[in-house]
Amino acid sequence: MLARGLLRTDGGGPDTPYDARLLARNFKAIALFDEYRPGDGPDDGHVTPDRIRRWEEPVHMALTFGATVPAEEQSRDTAFVTRYAARLSRLTGLPISVGAEPGNFHVLVLNEDERRAIGPTLRTLIPGIDRHTVRTIETMPLSTYCLVFAFSPPGRYVDTQAVAVIRAEHPQLTRDGCYEEELAQGLGPSNDSPEARPSIFNDDQEFAYLTTQDALILRMLYDPRLAPGMTARQAGPIVDALAQDYLARRP
């Protein structure tokens, strides 16, 4: 991927321009559609219209490593995730902390054998988690580098639990990219769009780290002018105005 110019860490530059129209379009594609929710698999091919979803309570990311993950790697990744969580907190306005269980956003860093046997742990961490979601995690195909599921109470659009799974076998930059994408998507912008650029919310792997546009999408999602449960029709004009506002304020 590096030889092909992928996994960029620059956040986007002169080669990836975007304006308010593109920012609004990409926000709608990423935050108002869903690649998969609990009960779907990442390869089901279902992209369905959704409503505005986000968290309203403090987020505690409980970072758990499999027994096979070297101590040096655990220490390095914990520091990386802690710094990144602080950035996500600044962007969203949510209190976000990192530590051990108990948490409400579970980040599991596992090797292949550990992940295949994670079902009982998932059922303990997230009581009531459905069988299909557990199976999706346990049987992740090699084409899926990492994933996240967010959970909300029935009939509500406020997430209260999430679980992200990161493959421990990945090289450092790929692991970092997984942390950046899945922890951000677990906060609400859950879809990927092939047209979004510069963006990590895109399966082409061009960017490893959260881009300037991704940061704006997170800020917009948590702007008080939007509310959980808004449909695309309700949110659309507000999103257009937010895109104009945030780009006008950008240095």
N, C-alpha and C positions, 0 to 999 in steps of 0.2 A: 504493500500500500504506500509506503514511504517513497519507493522508487517511482510510483505513479503520481506522486504529488498529493497524496491523500493524507488524512489525519493532520491537517493544518492546525496550528495553535495560535494563529495571529488574529483570530476573531473576525476576519474579513478585511478587505482593503479596497483600493481603487478598482480592482478587477471584479468586485462584487457590489456594485452600487444598487441602492434601493431607495424608493421614494415613499411618500405617505400612502399612495395607492397600493403599492406592492406590500408594504408593511401591513395594511389593513387586510388585504387579500390573504396573506400568509397567516395572519392571526386567525382569521375565520377558518382556514383550512386546518390549522393545528389545534385550536382550542374549541371549535364547534363541530368537530367530527371526531370519531373515535376509531382507532385502529383495532383495538380490542379491549373489552372490559372483562371482569371476572365471568367465567363461563365460556369465553371464547379462547381460541388459541392464536398465537402470533402468526401462524401460517394459514389461518382460515380464509384470508382474503376479504374479510368483512370490514368495510369502512362505512360506518353508519352516522347519520346526523345525531348530534348530541346537543346538550345545553351547556351553559357556562357552569363549570365545576371548579371548585377550589377548596382550600382548607380555611377554617375560621378559628381553629384553636392552635395553641403552640404545638410545634412539631418536635418530637424527640427522635432523632435517627439513632437507632440501636444498631451498632456496627458489630457483626458477629463473623468471625473467621473460622473456617474448618480447621480441624486439628492438623492437617497436613500443610497449612500455609506457614512458611518460615516466619520466625519472630521478627526478623529485620523487615520483611515485607509488610507484616501487620503494623509495625510502628510507623513505617513510611506512609502507608495508605491511610492510617488513622489521622496523621497530620494533614494529608492532602484533603481528606473528606471534611475535616474540621474547618479548614480554611475555606473550602468551597461552600459549606453550609452557612458560614458567616456571610459570604457574598449573596447566597440565595436569600438570606434573611434581609439583607439591605435592599434587595430588589423587590421583594414581596411585601415587606413590612411585618412578616410573621416572625415570632420568636422561634428560632430553630437552633437546637442544641444537638450535640453528638456525644454518645456514651454507650454504656452497656444496656442490656435489657433491665427492666421493662421499658419498652418504647411503643410508639404508635406508627413509626415508619421503620420497618425492619430491613436492614441491608445485610444480605447474606453473601459472603465471599467463599465459594465452595469449589472443590475440584469435582471431576466427573462422578466419581463414586459417591462422594458426600451428597451431591445434588440428587442423584438417583434415589437416595435413601432419606430424603428430607421430609417426606410426607408427615410423619408423626410430629416433627418439630413445627411444621406449618400449622397443623391442627391445634397445637398448644398455643402458638403465638397469636393466631387469628381464629378464635372459636367460630364455628359455623362456616368456615371457608368451604367452597363447594368442591366436589370431587374432580370436576373437569379442570379447575384451576390448578389443583395439586398435581394432577397428571400432566398438565401442560408444562409445569416447572420441572417435574421429574424426567420428562422425556424431551427436553429442549433439543432440537436438532442442531447440528454443528453450524448451520447457517445463521442461527440466532446467537449473537455474541453475549447478550445480556437482555434482561427484561424487567418490567415493573408492572405490578397490578395495584390499583388504588381502589378502596372500598368505601362505599357510602351507605347509610341506612336506607332501607326500601322507601322509594318515593321522594328521596331527598337528593340534593345535588351538592352536598357538602361532604367532602371526604374526611374520614376519621381514622382510617388505617391504610397502610400501604406496605408492600413487600417488594424489594428489588433483589434480583439474583445476578451476581457478577461471577463470571468464570475465573477462578484463581489461576488457571493455566495461562491466561493472557500475558503477553509482554506488558511492561509497565505503561507505555503510552496507550495501548489498547484498553487496559484496565482503567486508566484515567478517563479516557473517552466514555467508557461505560458509566463510570460514576457521574460524569458531567451530564450525560444525556438522561439516564434513568432517574437520578435524583431530581432533576428539573421536571421531567415529564410526570413524575409522581406527585408533583404539586399542582397539576391541572392541565397543562398543554399536552394532551396525551396522544395526539395523532402525529404521523409523519407525512410530509408532503414532498413529492419529488420536485416541485417547482420552487420550494423555499430555498433561497440562497442569498446571503451566507447563513447557514443554519446547521445545527446538529440534529434538528428535528427533520431529518432527511436520511434515507437509508443508503445514500451513496458514499458515506464515510469521508466526504471531502474534509470535514472539520472534526477535530477531536474535542475541542473546547468550546464552551458556550460562546456564541458570536455576539457582536453588537446588536444584531437584529433580535436574537433570542432573548437578550437581556431586556429589550424593549417589550417584547411579547409578554414576558413575565410581569413586568411593571404594569402593563396595560391590564392584564388579567386580574390583578389585585387592586386596580383603581376602584375607589368607592362608587364611581358612576356605573360600574357593572355590578350585577348581583347574581349569586348562584341561582340556577334554574332558568335564567333568561334563554329564550330561544334565539336562533340565528336571526329571525325577523325582528325580534325586540332589540337584540344587541347590535345588529348591523350598523345603524346610524351612529350609535355611540362609539363603536369601534372606529368608524371612519373619522370621527372627531378626535378621538384619543390619538390616533396615528398622526394626525396633523399637529396636535398639541405637543406630543413627545418628540417628534422630529424637529419642531421649531425650537425646543429647549435644548436639543443636543448640541454640545460644544462644536 
